[in-house]
Amino acid sequence: MSNAQDLLSILGGGAGRPGLSSRAGGTTSGAAETSILSFRAGKMNTTLKPNGKYLVEPDARRGELHVVWTTTPSAGAGASGGGGTLKVEWKDRRTKTTVNTIPLFPDDDATFERVETGREGDRVYLLQCGNNAESRHFFWMQDKDAEPDEDLCVKVNLYMTDRTEAASAAGASTAAAAEPAPSSSSSSSAVPAGGMDNAELLRIMQGALGSQGGPHDATEGARTSATANNDGQADALGNILESM
């Protein structure tokens, strides 16, 4: 530990601010997952009827829909340009578990659109991957406020059609969460010891050192020796502060 760090530790200013933890999750293969968009939504179950039509019924569970970007190690620096994979996950908000995972590929022509049910107040959305009937996934908004619905729909479609935007959103989220804390040396040089600058700290410490001699010394020689010793300590302190 350096002299500056020793001093800051004594003065109670050496502890750095802990860094924020990243929201990006990791896997054993080194791939990093980031939820770039999430909102409250329930899933809907579809059942094929004998007449060839589908019966769509809401699942009563409280859920959350996540758009997740995964940056793979092979993508490297090119990840910001769109390297990686995209998927949609539906999670049970009560159990905190992922119930459904829907992988999305660039050639899927995936869309996320509101479905008119004929009943006022219904907020049902369809995630459609191409023209495959088996790739239709219905969701219903569970947030009481319907105002953000349109904006959320726009963002889901943006990330599905533009992988660069998805990668950029993942990078911004991860960078914000992983912003490094300033080091003790850099933070202390700006505002050491609770807001005092180095000159102020040196003045106070010199005063404290000077008070150690004084009337309790038995002789003038002792006072002279104490003064010289204190001057040496003050000079050493000044050198430490100048190097911070």
N, C-alpha and C positions, 0 to 999 in steps of 0.2 A: 504494500500500500504506500502511496506517495505521501510526502509531507502535507500537501494540500488536502489530501483525503483524510489524513490523520486529524488535521485541524478542523475540517468540516464535521468529522465524526464527533469530536469533542463538543463543538458548538451546536450539535443537533441538526446540522444542515447537510449531512452527507448522504442521506437516504434519497435515492432516486424515485421518480414516479413509476410505478409498475406499468408495463405496457399493456395495451388492450388486447384481449384475445381475439383471434380471427374467427369470423363466422364461417369460414370455409371449412368443410369437413374433409378428412383425409381417408384414404383406403390403403390397404397393405401394398398395393401396387404403386403407390405414390400419386395416384390421380386425386385431384382436389375438386370437391363438389361445393357449389355455392348456390343457395336459393336466391335468385335474382328478383323474384316476385312472389308474393303470397297474399292470399285473402281468404276470408271465411266463405266456404261453400260446401253444400251437401252434395253427395252423389245421387244418381238416379239409376235404378235397375231396369233393364230392358228385358222383356220376355217375348219370344216369337209366338204369335197366336196361330191357330190352325188356318186362318184365312190369309196367312202370309204377312200380316201386319204386326207391328211391334207394340206391345203394351209397355208404357213408360211410367214407373211409379217411384216416388221419392223415398230415399232411405232416410229414416228418422234421426240417424246419428249426426251429431255436430261434427263438422269436418272443416278441413282447410286445404286449399289447393295451392301447390307450389310449382313454380317453373324453375327447374334446376339445371344449371350449366356445369358440366364436368370438363375440367382442363386436364388432359392427359400429358404425362411426361414427354411423350414424343412430339407434342405440339410445340414445346419449348417457347422461344420468344415469339413464335408465330401465333400463339394463342390469342393475343390481342387482335389479331387479324381474322379471327373466326375459327381457329383450330379447337376441336373439342366436340362434345356431344351434348344434346339437349333432351330433356325428358320432363314429363309432367307427373307429379305425385299427388295422390289424394291421401290425407292423413286423418285419422280419428283424433279429434281434439281432446277427447276424454282419456284415451289410453296412450296418446302420443306416439302411436305406431303408424307406419306406412302401410296402407291397405292395398292401394293400386299404384302401379308404376306403368306409365305409358311412354315408351321411347319414341322420339320424334326424329325423323331423318329428312335431309334436305329435299329429297325427291317425293316426299309424302304429300306436298301441297296442302299442309294442315291449315285448318281455319277454326276460329273460335267465334261463334256468332249467337246472337240472341234468337230464341225460338218463340214464335207467337203461338200461344196455347189457346187463344180465344177467351181467356179469363183475365180480367183486369187485375193487375197487381202481381201476376206471375212473373218471376225473374229467372227464367230457365235458359241455359246456354248449352250449345252443342259444340263439342270438340270433334271435328271431322278430319280424319286422316285419309285423303284421297277419296275415291268413290267406293271403297270397300265398306259394305254395311256392317261388317264385324268390327270396324274401327270407328264406330260412333259412340261417343261418351257424353252423357248428359249430366249437367250439374245445376244446382239451384242455389242462388245467392242467399246467404244466411245473415249477412250484416243488415241491421235495421235501416241503415242509411243507404238509399239506392243511388245517391248522386255520383259516387265514384265508379259505378258499374261500367259506364261507357269508356272511361279512361282506362280501367283495368282491361277491358276487352281490346282496346287499341294496343296496349302494351303487350298482351299475350300474342297477338297477331304479329306485332313488330319483331319480337324475339324469335318467333317460329319461322318467319320469312327472311330475316336478316341475322345470320349467325354472328356477324361482326358486332352488331348492337348487343347481342346476348353476351358475347365475350367481353365487350367493353363494360357492360353493367356488372359482370362478375368481377372484373378487375377493380372497378371503383369500389365495390362493396368490400372486397378483401383488403384493399389498400387502406381504406378508412378504419377497418377493424384492427389492422396490424401496424398502425402508425407507431414508430418506435418512440419510447420515452427518451427525453433528453438526458445525456450522461450527467453524472454528478459534477464533472469539471465544467461543462458548458453551462449548466444551469447555475452553478455557484458563481461563475465569473460575472453573470449578469446580475443576479440578486442573491448574494450569499447571506447566510445567517439571518433569515427572516426579513429580508428586504433591504439590508444595509449594503452600500457599495464597499469596495475594498478600502478606500481612503477612510471612510467612517469607522470601519471595523478596526483598522490600524490605530486610529486616534484613541479609540476606547481601550484597546489592549495595551497601548503605551501608557495610558493613564493608570491602568490596573497594575502594570509592572512597576511604575514609578512609586506607587503607594506602598510597595513592599519594604522600602528602606525606612526613612522617617525617624521619628523621635525615639524609637525603641532601640536604635543602634547605640552601643556603648561609647564608641569613639568616632572621631572625624574620619579616621582611616577606614573604619568599618563602613561608614556611610559612603566613602569614596569607592570602596571595593564593591559595595552593593549597587551603587549607581552605574559603575562600569559594567557589572554583570547584567544589570537590567538593560543597559544600552545595547549590549551584545544580543540579548534575547529579542529586543525590539527590532534590531537590524535583521536578525534571522527571520522574525515574523514578517517584516517588510519584504524580504526576498521571497518568502513563501507566497504572499499575497500577489506579488508582481508576476509570479509564474503561473497563477491561476487563470 
